[in-house]
Amino acid sequence: MKKHSTVFIGLDTHKDSIAVAYATDSRTEPVTYLGAIRTQHYAIRKMRPAV
């Protein structure tokens, strides 16, 4: 039987940067801040965290 889970992605967008964070559907785990990236297309494609 497969276990399904939900991941919530948070993006705080600004003119020069995007702050990235994620949270799971578990209320006991903290929100994980992944960092800020530039708004260029290559920077967004490069951001591939192992969630």
N, CA, C and O atoms as CSV, one atom per row, in Angstrom:
chain,resi,resn,atom,element,x,y,z
A,1,MET,N,N,0.839,-1.177,0.000
A,1,MET,CA,C,0.000,0.000,0.000
A,1,MET,C,C,0.888,1.246,0.000
A,1,MET,O,O,1.832,1.338,0.784
A,2,LYS,N,N,0.591,2.183,-0.861
A,2,LYS,CA,C,1.380,3.402,-0.959
A,2,LYS,C,C,0.915,4.418,0.071
A,2,LYS,O,O,-0.277,4.546,0.352
A,3,LYS,N,N,1.872,5.128,0.622
A,3,LYS,CA,C,1.567,6.186,1.579
A,3,LYS,C,C,1.615,7.524,0.844
A,3,LYS,O,O,2.609,7.838,0.188
A,4,HIS,N,N,0.572,8.293,0.947
A,4,HIS,CA,C,0.518,9.604,0.314
A,4,HIS,C,C,0.852,10.671,1.348
A,4,HIS,O,O,0.509,10.541,2.523
A,5,SER,N,N,1.509,11.704,0.911
A,5,SER,CA,C,1.813,12.818,1.791
A,5,SER,C,C,1.659,14.121,1.016
A,5,SER,O,O,1.653,14.143,-0.215
A,6,THR,N,N,1.537,15.177,1.756
A,6,THR,CA,C,1.366,16.500,1.174
A,6,THR,C,C,2.541,17.373,1.582
A,6,THR,O,O,2.973,17.344,2.734
A,7,VAL,N,N,3.057,18.147,0.640
A,7,VAL,CA,C,4.119,19.103,0.918
A,7,VAL,C,C,3.619,20.470,0.487
A,7,VAL,O,O,3.137,20.646,-0.632
A,8,PHE,N,N,3.739,21.437,1.388
A,8,PHE,CA,C,3.331,22.813,1.104
A,8,PHE,C,C,4.582,23.623,0.796
A,8,PHE,O,O,5.534,23.631,1.577
A,9,ILE,N,N,4.575,24.298,-0.338
A,9,ILE,CA,C,5.707,25.108,-0.777
A,9,ILE,C,C,5.370,26.579,-0.565
A,9,ILE,O,O,4.297,27.040,-0.951
A,10,GLY,N,N,6.295,27.310,0.051
A,10,GLY,CA,C,6.107,28.742,0.271
A,10,GLY,C,C,7.115,29.535,-0.530
A,10,GLY,O,O,8.315,29.270,-0.459
A,11,LEU,N,N,6.638,30.508,-1.294
A,11,LEU,CA,C,7.499,31.389,-2.089
A,11,LEU,C,C,7.202,32.828,-1.721
A,11,LEU,O,O,6.081,33.302,-1.905
A,12,ASP,N,N,8.202,33.526,-1.200
A,12,ASP,CA,C,8.070,34.944,-0.877
A,12,ASP,C,C,8.826,35.705,-1.954
A,12,ASP,O,O,10.054,35.796,-1.922
A,13,THR,N,N,8.084,36.249,-2.905
A,13,THR,CA,C,8.713,36.839,-4.086
A,13,THR,C,C,8.952,38.330,-3.919
A,13,THR,O,O,8.136,39.064,-3.361
A,14,HIS,N,N,10.101,38.743,-4.423
A,14,HIS,CA,C,10.492,40.151,-4.446
A,14,HIS,C,C,11.058,40.449,-5.825
A,14,HIS,O,O,11.188,39.547,-6.652
A,15,LYS,N,N,11.387,41.678,-6.073
A,15,LYS,CA,C,11.902,42.062,-7.388
A,15,LYS,C,C,13.209,41.348,-7.716
A,15,LYS,O,O,13.405,40.922,-8.855
A,16,ASP,N,N,14.108,41.210,-6.739
A,16,ASP,CA,C,15.430,40.647,-7.004
A,16,ASP,C,C,15.657,39.254,-6.431
A,16,ASP,O,O,16.691,38.644,-6.704
A,17,SER,N,N,14.707,38.731,-5.634
A,17,SER,CA,C,14.931,37.420,-5.026
A,17,SER,C,C,13.612,36.715,-4.716
A,17,SER,O,O,12.543,37.325,-4.679
A,18,ILE,N,N,13.734,35.404,-4.495
A,18,ILE,CA,C,12.602,34.578,-4.092
A,18,ILE,C,C,13.065,33.745,-2.904
A,18,ILE,O,O,14.026,32.984,-3.021
A,19,ALA,N,N,12.391,33.878,-1.758
A,19,ALA,CA,C,12.684,33.056,-0.588
A,19,ALA,C,C,11.832,31.797,-0.680
A,19,ALA,O,O,10.634,31.869,-0.952
A,20,VAL,N,N,12.460,30.634,-0.452
A,20,VAL,CA,C,11.793,29.346,-0.645
A,20,VAL,C,C,11.791,28.562,0.671
A,20,VAL,O,O,12.813,28.455,1.349
A,21,ALA,N,N,10.612,28.014,1.019
A,21,ALA,CA,C,10.478,27.168,2.206
A,21,ALA,C,C,9.436,26.094,1.921
A,21,ALA,O,O,8.631,26.226,1.000
A,22,TYR,N,N,9.458,25.026,2.724
A,22,TYR,CA,C,8.435,23.999,2.575
A,22,TYR,C,C,8.056,23.439,3.941
A,22,TYR,O,O,8.825,23.516,4.899
A,23,ALA,N,N,6.858,22.875,4.006
A,23,ALA,CA,C,6.363,22.223,5.214
A,23,ALA,C,C,5.604,20.972,4.798
A,23,ALA,O,O,4.948,20.953,3.757
A,24,THR,N,N,5.695,19.937,5.610
A,24,THR,CA,C,4.940,18.718,5.341
A,24,THR,C,C,3.579,18.825,6.011
A,24,THR,O,O,3.303,19.789,6.724
A,25,ASP,N,N,2.733,17.833,5.778
A,25,ASP,CA,C,1.417,17.853,6.393
A,25,ASP,C,C,1.456,17.423,7.861
A,25,ASP,O,O,0.430,17.436,8.540
A,26,SER,N,N,2.629,17.045,8.345
A,26,SER,CA,C,2.788,16.705,9.757
A,26,SER,C,C,2.910,17.993,10.570
A,26,SER,O,O,3.754,18.837,10.270
A,27,ARG,N,N,2.092,18.142,11.571
A,27,ARG,CA,C,2.128,19.364,12.390
A,27,ARG,C,C,3.258,19.344,13.413
A,27,ARG,O,O,3.491,20.343,14.094
A,28,THR,N,N,3.960,18.224,13.530
A,28,THR,CA,C,5.045,18.140,14.498
A,28,THR,C,C,6.392,18.542,13.912
A,28,THR,O,O,7.310,18.873,14.662
A,29,GLU,N,N,6.530,18.521,12.596
A,29,GLU,CA,C,7.784,18.893,11.958
A,29,GLU,C,C,7.809,20.395,11.673
A,29,GLU,O,O,6.793,20.965,11.276
A,30,PRO,N,N,8.957,21.038,11.870
A,30,PRO,CA,C,9.041,22.478,11.607
A,30,PRO,C,C,9.082,22.787,10.107
A,30,PRO,O,O,9.358,21.912,9.287
A,31,VAL,N,N,8.809,24.018,9.777
A,31,VAL,CA,C,8.937,24.492,8.398
A,31,VAL,C,C,10.426,24.545,8.065
A,31,VAL,O,O,11.233,24.975,8.889
A,32,THR,N,N,10.788,24.110,6.866
A,32,THR,CA,C,12.188,24.098,6.443
A,32,THR,C,C,12.432,25.219,5.455
A,32,THR,O,O,11.831,25.256,4.381
A,33,TYR,N,N,13.320,26.138,5.825
A,33,TYR,CA,C,13.700,27.241,4.952
A,33,TYR,C,C,14.845,26.777,4.069
A,33,TYR,O,O,15.888,26.360,4.574
A,34,LEU,N,N,14.664,26.844,2.757
A,34,LEU,CA,C,15.682,26.381,1.821
A,34,LEU,C,C,16.633,27.481,1.390
A,34,LEU,O,O,17.728,27.192,0.907
A,35,GLY,N,N,16.241,28.735,1.553
A,35,GLY,CA,C,17.106,29.842,1.196
A,35,GLY,C,C,16.471,30.747,0.162
A,35,GLY,O,O,15.333,30.549,-0.262
A,36,ALA,N,N,17.236,31.739,-0.228
A,36,ALA,CA,C,16.780,32.706,-1.226
A,36,ALA,C,C,17.530,32.466,-2.532
A,36,ALA,O,O,18.715,32.133,-2.533
A,37,ILE,N,N,16.826,32.640,-3.627
A,37,ILE,CA,C,17.428,32.491,-4.946
A,37,ILE,C,C,17.166,33.753,-5.753
A,37,ILE,O,O,16.280,34.540,-5.419
A,38,ARG,N,N,17.928,33.938,-6.799
A,38,ARG,CA,C,17.727,35.075,-7.697
A,38,ARG,C,C,16.503,34.818,-8.559
A,38,ARG,O,O,16.013,33.690,-8.609
A,39,THR,N,N,16.013,35.811,-9.220
A,39,THR,CA,C,14.802,35.670,-10.030
A,39,THR,C,C,15.088,35.301,-11.483
A,39,THR,O,O,14.156,35.206,-12.282
A,40,GLN,N,N,16.345,35.094,-11.842
A,40,GLN,CA,C,16.659,34.675,-13.199
A,40,GLN,C,C,16.158,33.248,-13.433
A,40,GLN,O,O,16.098,32.434,-12.512
A,41,HIS,N,N,15.808,32.973,-14.664
A,41,HIS,CA,C,15.236,31.684,-15.039
A,41,HIS,C,C,16.155,30.523,-14.668
A,41,HIS,O,O,15.678,29.499,-14.180
A,42,TYR,N,N,17.465,30.661,-14.891
A,42,TYR,CA,C,18.392,29.565,-14.597
A,42,TYR,C,C,18.476,29.284,-13.099
A,42,TYR,O,O,18.658,28.132,-12.705
A,43,ALA,N,N,18.350,30.302,-12.260
A,43,ALA,CA,C,18.408,30.105,-10.809
A,43,ALA,C,C,17.177,29.352,-10.308
A,43,ALA,O,O,17.275,28.525,-9.401
A,44,ILE,N,N,16.036,29.637,-10.895
A,44,ILE,CA,C,14.802,28.950,-10.506
A,44,ILE,C,C,14.872,27.481,-10.927
A,44,ILE,O,O,14.476,26.606,-10.157
A,45,ARG,N,N,15.363,27.198,-12.124
A,45,ARG,CA,C,15.486,25.805,-12.583
A,45,ARG,C,C,16.507,25.026,-11.762
A,45,ARG,O,O,16.345,23.824,-11.553
A,46,LYS,N,N,17.547,25.692,-11.299
A,46,LYS,CA,C,18.613,25.032,-10.547
A,46,LYS,C,C,18.134,24.620,-9.146
A,46,LYS,O,O,18.677,23.680,-8.567
A,47,MET,N,N,17.145,25.298,-8.606
A,47,MET,CA,C,16.666,25.016,-7.252
A,47,MET,C,C,15.834,23.744,-7.269
A,47,MET,O,O,14.642,23.799,-7.569
A,48,ARG,N,N,16.427,22.612,-6.957
A,48,ARG,CA,C,15.730,21.322,-6.902
A,48,ARG,C,C,16.120,20.610,-5.622
A,48,ARG,O,O,17.008,19.758,-5.633
A,49,PRO,N,N,15.467,20.947,-4.519
A,49,PRO,CA,C,15.820,20.319,-3.240
A,49,PRO,C,C,15.369,18.865,-3.182
A,49,PRO,O,O,14.421,18.475,-3.864
A,50,ALA,N,N,16.037,18.080,-2.382
A,50,ALA,CA,C,15.630,16.688,-2.147
A,50,ALA,C,C,14.630,16.686,-1.009
A,50,ALA,O,O,15.006,16.616,0.161
A,51,VAL,N,N,13.370,16.763,-1.352
A,51,VAL,CA,C,12.311,16.813,-0.344
A,51,VAL,C,C,11.828,15.415,-0.074
A,51,VAL,O,O,10.931,15.220,0.747
